Amino acid sequence: MTCIAHGKDEDDSEIIGAVLEAQYGDIEEKMKEAGERFGIDLDFPDGEGLGEEQEIELEDLPGDILEHIQFVEKHPLPATVEQYHERASAFLKENFYEKKDLPPEIKYHFETVSWYHILLPAKLQRALAGFHEPACEGELGFYDAVAQFSICKKSIAESIKALKALEPHCPYHQYVLIELLALLYNICDRITAMEESI
């Protein structure tokens, strides 16, 4: 696209070289800084050592990185999301995954719950990782966390709508549906509280 914009042939090596230099010109310096920060030797003579694992002990990490890892690992919200995920999985297994003759409108609501019960834990973990990210350049990790929280809230809202739509069709599972809804409301309230504390 850059070559075409400059009226050059799309394979013009001069333009391609300039673009690569602009995008990756300082990569060597950044790699060196990262290596120094994490204590990793990135200079391997004649390719020796490439592919070998370099173990980094948690206590060897800088304090801000260690604090970040502990924040994500010890945060209580993922445990609640995992509890929702496990109960939603059991509900879906019993009522959806092995049923072949569901009407399309009911199938759609089950598919919605299925999709979002998988997406929610992944997006929450990524949000927490970015929410307390000290190693990220600028505010990128923070902005990504805010975006991930928005996706989590959308996942919750769509799941709540789908579960409420399924209530009349699952009369023998009212307790399970109430429990799933309660977990989702709890998760949403806690995410909102974290956003408001920013």
Secondary structure, 3 states (H helix, E strand, C coil): CHHHHCCCCCCCHHHHHHHHHHHHCCHHHHHHHHHHHHCCCCCCHHHCCCCCCCCCCHHHCCHHHHHHHHHHHHCCHHHHHHHHHHHHHHHHHHHHHCCCCCCHHHHHHHHHHHHHHHHHHHHHHHHHHHHCCCCCCCCHHHHHHHHHHHHHHHHHHHHHHHHHHHHHHCHHHHHHHHHHHHHHHHHHHHHHHHHHCC
